[in-house]
Amino acid sequence: MEPKTAEAECAVMLRLRRPGPLHRNAECSKHKKSVNQQKLSLRSSKCEGKLDMKNEVDSVAAPKRPSRMWLVARLIWRAMTNLGTLRRVIQFLSAPLFIDAVQDNPKLAFKFLTDSYLVNGLSIKDRADCFLHHYGLLQERVPTRALRQMLTWGLDLCEINEGGVHFVVRCGSSRPCGKEGEQSLVLLADGEVVYTIAFTFVPGHITQSKHPDTVLVSRVQGEPAFPYDKLKIVQQAAARLRFGSLLLSSLDGIAQAFGIKEIACVSSELQLSYAPAFATRFKHAYEELFEERGFALNKVGLYVSPVPMPERVRDEGKRKYATRDRARLSLRLQVSASCHNYFRGLLIPSTAEPHLEMNDADLPPLERASRLAQQKAALPSETSSLSFG
């Protein structure tokens, strides 16, 4: 009996040491609970890290905006302290030509009173001068029917087919970023927006120019939602030319049609949406683009270029992609000429500036200079077509 008792005792001890089903389930539940706790702690730490990073970027890139009531109070205060300027703007926009634009955008008359308009650092008087100068020049030079379309749906200035892609340059009102420029040039590829440049016709004294009228470029923006695979196809069709450079050529043709002698562009730090956290991206979009097109920095921090914009000629021995450079130059000249010809046939002739027709441009240099001298002699002086005295 003793051996049997010993074996029985051993079996009992083994059964006691062997974990039963309940014991195993309890251990599994404890293990799962500990694993879940570790996952939760890891997720919470990651979320806290993301929130800290987001708060850090937001604190640098987008400062906390004041409340809406405070913004309204400041707008009312500026309106009360600038009643004469506000009355002048409202009286100008009461013309039948601008009724549709005001009904579509009731804030149009109060743009110049907001915290930011066109360029950082402009006074309220200068903002009002830019606003009135822009729409006054359009009212004077653009026919009523075309101007109404320009302020609503936009005008298609140029259509080009390159590399199987249909490019369209459209000029219309700036939306939704209306405070960063009154008009926009939009580049469309197969009906989709690729790039945008916002500009405004401003008095020359705003940009410290010696000319009475200047084109001020205050926004350069690509389309962030454009698919990358389509973007590569469009870039290849445009000979890898920067879309901003292509739209600057379009703006150059428009300036020539209006008789404007200078284009000024804001630097990245003067742009309304500038954020120090993204300084590299802003510099690539603004400074590098303007320097590539030969713009020079003036005393007030604006990049300026004469009209027509000079083409930079590279050294033949250092040109690595000569064929592509010729394709880019051809595309820029084609777009500039198309936009110039469109507005040249549309605009009402101005009495303040001599207009060089295409037939005159084909004349020999001496005869063309003589004709321009005769046209200038017939004018009293080179002054702006608008007065803000």
LUMKE-589790 format. One record per residue (C-alpha): residue in three letters; x, y, z. Coordinates in steps of 0.2 Angstrom, whole numbers, plus 5000, padded with zeros to 4 digits. Layout:
residues N
+--------+------+-------+------+
! residu ! east ! north !   up !
+--------+------+-------+------+
!    ALA !    X !     Y !    Z !
...
+--------+------+-------+------+
end
This chain:
residues 389
+--------+------+-------+------+
! residu ! east ! north !   up !
+--------+------+-------+------+
!    MET ! 5000 !  5000 ! 5000 !
!    GLU ! 5014 !  5012 ! 5003 !
!    PRO ! 5020 !  5012 ! 4985 !
!    LYS ! 5002 !  5015 ! 4979 !
!    THR ! 5001 !  5029 ! 4992 !
!    ALA ! 5017 !  5037 ! 4986 !
!    GLU ! 5012 !  5036 ! 4968 !
!    ALA ! 4995 !  5043 ! 4973 !
!    GLU ! 5003 !  5057 ! 4983 !
!    CYS ! 5014 !  5061 ! 4968 !
!    ALA ! 4999 !  5062 ! 4956 !
!    VAL ! 4990 !  5073 ! 4968 !
!    MET ! 5005 !  5085 ! 4969 !
!    LEU ! 5007 !  5085 ! 4950 !
!    ARG ! 4989 !  5089 ! 4948 !
!    LEU ! 4990 !  5103 ! 4961 !
!    ARG ! 5005 !  5110 ! 4952 !
!    ARG ! 4998 !  5108 ! 4934 !
!    PRO ! 4987 !  5124 ! 4931 !
!    GLY ! 4969 !  5120 ! 4927 !
!    PRO ! 4957 !  5128 ! 4915 !
!    LEU ! 4952 !  5142 ! 4927 !
!    HIS ! 4970 !  5145 ! 4932 !
!    ARG ! 4975 !  5146 ! 4913 !
!    ASN ! 4961 !  5158 ! 4909 !
!    ALA ! 4965 !  5169 ! 4924 !
!    GLU ! 4983 !  5170 ! 4918 !
!    CYS ! 4978 !  5174 ! 4900 !
!    SER ! 4966 !  5188 ! 4906 !
!    LYS ! 4980 !  5196 ! 4916 !
!    HIS ! 4992 !  5195 ! 4902 !
!    LYS ! 4979 !  5203 ! 4890 !
!    LYS ! 4976 !  5216 ! 4902 !
!    SER ! 4994 !  5221 ! 4904 !
!    VAL ! 4996 !  5221 ! 4885 !
!    ASN ! 4981 !  5232 ! 4883 !
!    GLN ! 4987 !  5244 ! 4896 !
!    GLN ! 5004 !  5245 ! 4887 !
!    LYS ! 4995 !  5249 ! 4871 !
!    LEU ! 4985 !  5262 ! 4879 !
!    SER ! 4999 !  5270 ! 4887 !
!    LEU ! 5009 !  5270 ! 4870 !
!    ARG ! 4994 !  5277 ! 4861 !
!    SER ! 4992 !  5291 ! 4874 !
!    SER ! 5010 !  5295 ! 4873 !
!    LYS ! 5010 !  5296 ! 4854 !
!    CYS ! 4994 !  5307 ! 4854 !
!    GLU ! 5002 !  5318 ! 4867 !
!    GLY ! 5017 !  5320 ! 4856 !
!    LYS ! 5006 !  5324 ! 4841 !
!    LEU ! 4997 !  5337 ! 4851 !
!    ASP ! 5013 !  5345 ! 4857 !
!    MET ! 5020 !  5345 ! 4840 !
!    LYS ! 5003 !  5353 ! 4833 !
!    ASN ! 5002 !  5365 ! 4847 !
!    GLU ! 5020 !  5370 ! 4844 !
!    VAL ! 5018 !  5372 ! 4825 !
!    ASP ! 5001 !  5382 ! 4828 !
!    SER ! 5009 !  5393 ! 4840 !
!    VAL ! 5023 !  5397 ! 4828 !
!    ALA ! 5013 !  5397 ! 4811 !
!    ALA ! 4996 !  5403 ! 4816 !
!    PRO ! 4995 !  5415 ! 4830 !
!    LYS ! 4979 !  5415 ! 4840 !
!    ARG ! 4967 !  5426 ! 4832 !
!    PRO ! 4956 !  5438 ! 4842 !
!    SER ! 4938 !  5435 ! 4844 !
!    ARG ! 4925 !  5439 ! 4831 !
!    MET ! 4918 !  5453 ! 4842 !
!    TRP ! 4935 !  5461 ! 4844 !
!    LEU ! 4937 !  5461 ! 4825 !
!    VAL ! 4920 !  5469 ! 4822 !
!    ALA ! 4924 !  5482 ! 4835 !
!    ARG ! 4940 !  5486 ! 4826 !
!    LEU ! 4932 !  5487 ! 4809 !
!    ILE ! 4919 !  5499 ! 4816 !
!    TRP ! 4932 !  5510 ! 4824 !
!    ARG ! 4942 !  5511 ! 4808 !
!    ALA ! 4926 !  5515 ! 4798 !
!    MET ! 4922 !  5529 ! 4810 !
!    THR ! 4939 !  5536 ! 4809 !
!    ASN ! 4940 !  5535 ! 4790 !
!    LEU ! 4923 !  5541 ! 4785 !
!    GLY ! 4929 !  5551 ! 4771 !
!    THR ! 4938 !  5537 ! 4763 !
!    LEU ! 4924 !  5525 ! 4766 !
!    ARG ! 4912 !  5537 ! 4758 !
!    ARG ! 4923 !  5538 ! 4743 !
!    VAL ! 4924 !  5519 ! 4741 !
!    ILE ! 4905 !  5517 ! 4743 !
!    GLN ! 4901 !  5531 ! 4731 !
!    PHE ! 4913 !  5523 ! 4718 !
!    LEU ! 4905 !  5505 ! 4720 !
!    SER ! 4887 !  5512 ! 4718 !
!    ALA ! 4890 !  5513 ! 4700 !
!    PRO ! 4878 !  5501 ! 4690 !
!    LEU ! 4894 !  5492 ! 4684 !
!    PHE ! 4898 !  5485 ! 4701 !
!    ILE ! 4881 !  5481 ! 4707 !
!    ASP ! 4882 !  5462 ! 4703 !
!    ALA ! 4900 !  5462 ! 4711 !
!    VAL ! 4894 !  5470 ! 4727 !
!    GLN ! 4878 !  5459 ! 4729 !
!    ASP ! 4889 !  5444 ! 4726 !
!    ASN ! 4902 !  5450 ! 4739 !
!    PRO ! 4895 !  5463 ! 4752 !
!    LYS ! 4912 !  5464 ! 4760 !
!    LEU ! 4919 !  5471 ! 4745 !
!    ALA ! 4918 !  5489 ! 4751 !
!    PHE ! 4926 !  5485 ! 4767 !
!    LYS ! 4941 !  5476 ! 4762 !
!    PHE ! 4953 !  5490 ! 4765 !
!    LEU ! 4947 !  5492 ! 4783 !
!    THR ! 4952 !  5474 ! 4788 !
!    ASP ! 4968 !  5469 ! 4797 !
!    SER ! 4977 !  5463 ! 4782 !
!    TYR ! 4975 !  5468 ! 4763 !
!    LEU ! 4987 !  5465 ! 4749 !
!    VAL ! 5003 !  5468 ! 4758 !
!    ASN ! 5008 !  5468 ! 4777 !
!    GLY ! 5012 !  5486 ! 4783 !
!    LEU ! 5000 !  5496 ! 4771 !
!    SER ! 4991 !  5511 ! 4779 !
!    ILE ! 4972 !  5512 ! 4777 !
!    LYS ! 4974 !  5527 ! 4765 !
!    ASP ! 4986 !  5517 ! 4754 !
!    ARG ! 4974 !  5502 ! 4754 !
!    ALA ! 4960 !  5513 ! 4748 !
!    ASP ! 4970 !  5521 ! 4735 !
!    CYS ! 4975 !  5503 ! 4728 !
!    PHE ! 4957 !  5497 ! 4729 !
!    LEU ! 4950 !  5513 ! 4719 !
!    HIS ! 4965 !  5513 ! 4707 !
!    HIS ! 4963 !  5495 ! 4702 !
!    TYR ! 4944 !  5496 ! 4699 !
!    GLY ! 4945 !  5513 ! 4692 !
!    LEU ! 4958 !  5507 ! 4679 !
!    LEU ! 4947 !  5492 ! 4674 !
!    GLN ! 4932 !  5503 ! 4673 !
!    GLU ! 4941 !  5515 ! 4661 !
!    ARG ! 4949 !  5503 ! 4650 !
!    VAL ! 4939 !  5487 ! 4650 !
!    PRO ! 4922 !  5487 ! 4641 !
!    THR ! 4907 !  5485 ! 4652 !
!    ARG ! 4901 !  5467 ! 4646 !
!    ALA ! 4919 !  5460 ! 4647 !
!    LEU ! 4922 !  5468 ! 4664 !
!    ARG ! 4906 !  5460 ! 4672 !
!    GLN ! 4912 !  5443 ! 4665 !
!    MET ! 4929 !  5447 ! 4672 !
!    LEU ! 4922 !  5451 ! 4690 !
!    THR ! 4911 !  5435 ! 4690 !
!    TRP ! 4916 !  5420 ! 4679 !
!    GLY ! 4932 !  5426 ! 4672 !
!    LEU ! 4940 !  5427 ! 4655 !
!    ASP ! 4950 !  5414 ! 4646 !
!    LEU ! 4965 !  5423 ! 4639 !
!    CYS ! 4975 !  5409 ! 4632 !
!    GLU ! 4973 !  5391 ! 4627 !
!    ILE ! 4987 !  5380 ! 4622 !
!    ASN ! 4989 !  5362 ! 4619 !
!    GLU ! 5006 !  5355 ! 4624 !
!    GLY ! 5011 !  5337 ! 4626 !
!    GLY ! 4993 !  5331 ! 4626 !
!    VAL ! 4988 !  5343 ! 4639 !
!    HIS ! 4976 !  5357 ! 4636 !
!    PHE ! 4982 !  5373 ! 4646 !
!    VAL ! 4970 !  5388 ! 4649 !
!    VAL ! 4975 !  5404 ! 4657 !
!    ARG ! 4960 !  5412 ! 4665 !
!    CYS ! 4958 !  5430 ! 4673 !
!    GLY ! 4945 !  5433 ! 4686 !
!    SER ! 4941 !  5439 ! 4703 !
!    SER ! 4952 !  5432 ! 4717 !
!    ARG ! 4942 !  5419 ! 4727 !
!    PRO ! 4942 !  5414 ! 4741 !
!    CYS ! 4958 !  5424 ! 4745 !
!    GLY ! 4950 !  5441 ! 4741 !
!    LYS ! 4961 !  5451 ! 4752 !
!    GLU ! 4978 !  5444 ! 4744 !
!    GLY ! 4974 !  5452 ! 4727 !
!    GLU ! 4959 !  5459 ! 4717 !
!    GLN ! 4962 !  5449 ! 4702 !
!    SER ! 4969 !  5431 ! 4699 !
!    LEU ! 4978 !  5423 ! 4685 !
!    VAL ! 4973 !  5404 ! 4685 !
!    LEU ! 4982 !  5391 ! 4676 !
!    LEU ! 4971 !  5376 ! 4672 !
!    ALA ! 4977 !  5359 ! 4665 !
!    ASP ! 4963 !  5349 ! 4657 !
!    GLY ! 4950 !  5359 ! 4666 !
!    GLU ! 4959 !  5357 ! 4683 !
!    VAL ! 4967 !  5372 ! 4693 !
!    VAL ! 4986 !  5370 ! 4694 !
!    TYR ! 4993 !  5387 ! 4699 !
!    THR ! 4987 !  5404 ! 4704 !
!    ILE ! 4994 !  5421 ! 4705 !
!    ALA ! 4985 !  5436 ! 4712 !
!    PHE ! 4988 !  5454 ! 4707 !
!    THR ! 4982 !  5472 ! 4708 !
!    PHE ! 4984 !  5487 ! 4698 !
!    VAL ! 4991 !  5500 ! 4711 !
!    PRO ! 4998 !  5518 ! 4710 !
!    GLY ! 5016 !  5519 ! 4707 !
!    HIS ! 5020 !  5528 ! 4724 !
!    ILE ! 5014 !  5512 ! 4733 !
!    THR ! 5029 !  5502 ! 4726 !
!    GLN ! 5041 !  5517 ! 4726 !
!    SER ! 5040 !  5517 ! 4707 !
!    LYS ! 5043 !  5532 ! 4695 !
!    HIS ! 5029 !  5526 ! 4684 !
!    PRO ! 5011 !  5531 ! 4688 !
!    ASP ! 5004 !  5513 ! 4687 !
!    THR ! 5011 !  5497 ! 4693 !
!    VAL ! 5006 !  5478 ! 4694 !
!    LEU ! 5008 !  5472 ! 4711 !
!    VAL ! 5009 !  5453 ! 4713 !
!    SER ! 5004 !  5448 ! 4731 !
!    ARG ! 5000 !  5430 ! 4731 !
!    VAL ! 5008 !  5415 ! 4722 !
!    GLN ! 5000 !  5398 ! 4726 !
!    GLY ! 5000 !  5380 ! 4719 !
!    GLU ! 4985 !  5369 ! 4720 !
!    PRO ! 4989 !  5357 ! 4735 !
!    ALA ! 4975 !  5344 ! 4731 !
!    PHE ! 4981 !  5341 ! 4713 !
!    PRO ! 4986 !  5323 ! 4711 !
!    TYR ! 5004 !  5319 ! 4710 !
!    ASP ! 5003 !  5307 ! 4695 !
!    LYS ! 4994 !  5320 ! 4685 !
!    LEU ! 5006 !  5334 ! 4691 !
!    LYS ! 5021 !  5324 ! 4683 !
!    ILE ! 5012 !  5323 ! 4667 !
!    VAL ! 5008 !  5342 ! 4667 !
!    GLN ! 5026 !  5347 ! 4671 !
!    GLN ! 5032 !  5336 ! 4657 !
!    ALA ! 5020 !  5344 ! 4645 !
!    ALA ! 5026 !  5361 ! 4650 !
!    ALA ! 5045 !  5357 ! 4648 !
!    ARG ! 5046 !  5357 ! 4667 !
!    LEU ! 5044 !  5375 ! 4667 !
!    ARG ! 5038 !  5382 ! 4684 !
!    PHE ! 5020 !  5386 ! 4683 !
!    GLY ! 5023 !  5403 ! 4692 !
!    SER ! 5035 !  5408 ! 4679 !
!    LEU ! 5022 !  5404 ! 4665 !
!    LEU ! 5009 !  5415 ! 4674 !
!    LEU ! 5022 !  5429 ! 4676 !
!    SER ! 5024 !  5429 ! 4657 !
!    SER ! 5005 !  5430 ! 4655 !
!    LEU ! 5005 !  5445 ! 4667 !
!    ASP ! 5019 !  5453 ! 4657 !
!    GLY ! 5008 !  5452 ! 4642 !
!    ILE ! 4993 !  5460 ! 4651 !
!    ALA ! 5004 !  5474 ! 4658 !
!    GLN ! 5010 !  5478 ! 4640 !
!    ALA ! 4992 !  5479 ! 4634 !
!    PHE ! 4987 !  5491 ! 4648 !
!    GLY ! 5003 !  5501 ! 4645 !
!    ILE ! 5010 !  5498 ! 4662 !
!    LYS ! 5029 !  5499 ! 4663 !
!    GLU ! 5033 !  5489 ! 4679 !
!    ILE ! 5028 !  5474 ! 4689 !
!    ALA ! 5032 !  5472 ! 4708 !
!    CYS ! 5030 !  5457 ! 4718 !
!    VAL ! 5030 !  5455 ! 4737 !
!    SER ! 5043 !  5445 ! 4746 !
!    SER ! 5039 !  5430 ! 4757 !
!    GLU ! 5039 !  5440 ! 4773 !
!    LEU ! 5028 !  5454 ! 4766 !
!    GLN ! 5015 !  5441 ! 4761 !
!    LEU ! 4999 !  5440 ! 4771 !
!    SER ! 5000 !  5422 ! 4775 !
!    TYR ! 5018 !  5421 ! 4779 !
!    ALA ! 5023 !  5409 ! 4794 !
!    PRO ! 5041 !  5408 ! 4800 !
!    ALA ! 5038 !  5389 ! 4803 !
!    PHE ! 5037 !  5387 ! 4784 !
!    ALA ! 5049 !  5400 ! 4779 !
!    THR ! 5059 !  5388 ! 4767 !
!    ARG ! 5043 !  5384 ! 4757 !
!    PHE ! 5038 !  5403 ! 4756 !
!    LYS ! 5056 !  5407 ! 4750 !
!    HIS ! 5055 !  5394 ! 4737 !
!    ALA ! 5038 !  5400 ! 4730 !
!    TYR ! 5042 !  5419 ! 4731 !
!    GLU ! 5061 !  5424 ! 4731 !
!    GLU ! 5068 !  5409 ! 4721 !
!    LEU ! 5054 !  5412 ! 4708 !
!    PHE ! 5057 !  5430 ! 4706 !
!    GLU ! 5076 !  5429 ! 4706 !
!    GLU ! 5075 !  5416 ! 4693 !
!    ARG ! 5065 !  5428 ! 4682 !
!    GLY ! 5077 !  5442 ! 4684 !
!    PHE ! 5068 !  5453 ! 4697 !
!    ALA ! 5078 !  5464 ! 4708 !
!    LEU ! 5074 !  5469 ! 4726 !
!    ASN ! 5071 !  5487 ! 4729 !
!    LYS ! 5072 !  5498 ! 4745 !
!    VAL ! 5054 !  5494 ! 4751 !
!    GLY ! 5057 !  5475 ! 4750 !
!    LEU ! 5048 !  5472 ! 4734 !
!    TYR ! 5055 !  5462 ! 4719 !
!    VAL ! 5053 !  5473 ! 4703 !
!    SER ! 5055 !  5470 ! 4685 !
!    PRO ! 5052 !  5482 ! 4670 !
!    VAL ! 5039 !  5478 ! 4656 !
!    PRO ! 5042 !  5469 ! 4645 !
!    MET ! 5051 !  5457 ! 4656 !
!    PRO ! 5069 !  5453 ! 4650 !
!    GLU ! 5073 !  5435 ! 4646 !
!    ARG ! 5089 !  5429 ! 4655 !
!    VAL ! 5101 !  5422 ! 4642 !
!    ARG ! 5113 !  5408 ! 4648 !
!    ASP ! 5131 !  5405 ! 4642 !
!    GLU ! 5130 !  5393 ! 4628 !
!    GLY ! 5145 !  5383 ! 4635 !
!    LYS ! 5136 !  5381 ! 4652 !
!    ARG ! 5119 !  5376 ! 4645 !
!    LYS ! 5116 !  5358 ! 4649 !
!    TYR ! 5098 !  5357 ! 4643 !
!    ALA ! 5098 !  5368 ! 4628 !
!    THR ! 5083 !  5360 ! 4620 !
!    ARG ! 5072 !  5361 ! 4635 !
!    ASP ! 5077 !  5379 ! 4638 !
!    ARG ! 5072 !  5384 ! 4620 !
!    ALA ! 5055 !  5375 ! 4623 !
!    ARG ! 5052 !  5384 ! 4639 !
!    LEU ! 5056 !  5401 ! 4631 !
!    SER ! 5045 !  5397 ! 4617 !
!    LEU ! 5031 !  5393 ! 4629 !
!    ARG ! 5033 !  5409 ! 4639 !
!    LEU ! 5033 !  5420 ! 4623 !
!    GLN ! 5018 !  5411 ! 4616 !
!    VAL ! 5008 !  5414 ! 4632 !
!    SER ! 5014 !  5432 ! 4634 !
!    ALA ! 5009 !  5436 ! 4616 !
!    SER ! 4992 !  5427 ! 4617 !
!    CYS ! 4987 !  5437 ! 4633 !
!    HIS ! 4994 !  5453 ! 4626 !
!    ASN ! 4984 !  5451 ! 4609 !
!    TYR ! 4968 !  5446 ! 4619 !
!    PHE ! 4968 !  5462 ! 4629 !
!    ARG ! 4974 !  5473 ! 4615 !
!    GLY ! 4959 !  5469 ! 4605 !
!    LEU ! 4948 !  5471 ! 4620 !
!    LEU ! 4953 !  5486 ! 4629 !
!    ILE ! 4947 !  5504 ! 4626 !
!    PRO ! 4962 !  5515 ! 4620 !
!    SER ! 4969 !  5526 ! 4634 !
!    THR ! 4972 !  5544 ! 4632 !
!    ALA ! 4986 !  5544 ! 4646 !
!    GLU ! 4998 !  5533 ! 4637 !
!    PRO ! 5004 !  5530 ! 4619 !
!    HIS ! 4999 !  5513 ! 4613 !
!    LEU ! 5011 !  5504 ! 4602 !
!    GLU ! 5001 !  5493 ! 4590 !
!    MET ! 5007 !  5477 ! 4582 !
!    ASN ! 5009 !  5485 ! 4565 !
!    ASP ! 5020 !  5498 ! 4573 !
!    ALA ! 5030 !  5485 ! 4582 !
!    ASP ! 5035 !  5477 ! 4565 !
!    LEU ! 5042 !  5494 ! 4559 !
!    PRO ! 5061 !  5497 ! 4558 !
!    PRO ! 5068 !  5504 ! 4574 !
!    LEU ! 5071 !  5522 ! 4568 !
!    GLU ! 5053 !  5523 ! 4561 !
!    ARG ! 5046 !  5515 ! 4577 !
!    ALA ! 5055 !  5527 ! 4588 !
!    SER ! 5049 !  5542 ! 4578 !
!    ARG ! 5031 !  5536 ! 4579 !
!    LEU ! 5032 !  5534 ! 4598 !
!    ALA ! 5040 !  5551 ! 4599 !
!    GLN ! 5026 !  5559 ! 4590 !
!    GLN ! 5013 !  5550 ! 4601 !
!    LYS ! 5021 !  5556 ! 4617 !
!    ALA ! 5023 !  5574 ! 4610 !
!    ALA ! 5004 !  5574 ! 4608 !
!    LEU ! 5001 !  5570 ! 4626 !
!    PRO ! 5002 !  5584 ! 4640 !
!    SER ! 5012 !  5574 ! 4652 !
!    GLU ! 5014 !  5556 ! 4659 !
!    THR ! 5002 !  5556 ! 4673 !
!    SER ! 4991 !  5543 ! 4681 !
!    SER ! 4974 !  5541 ! 4674 !
!    LEU ! 4966 !  5542 ! 4691 !
!    SER ! 4968 !  5556 ! 4705 !
!    PHE ! 4968 !  5553 ! 4724 !
!    GLY ! 4970 !  5570 ! 4730 !
+--------+------+-------+------+
end
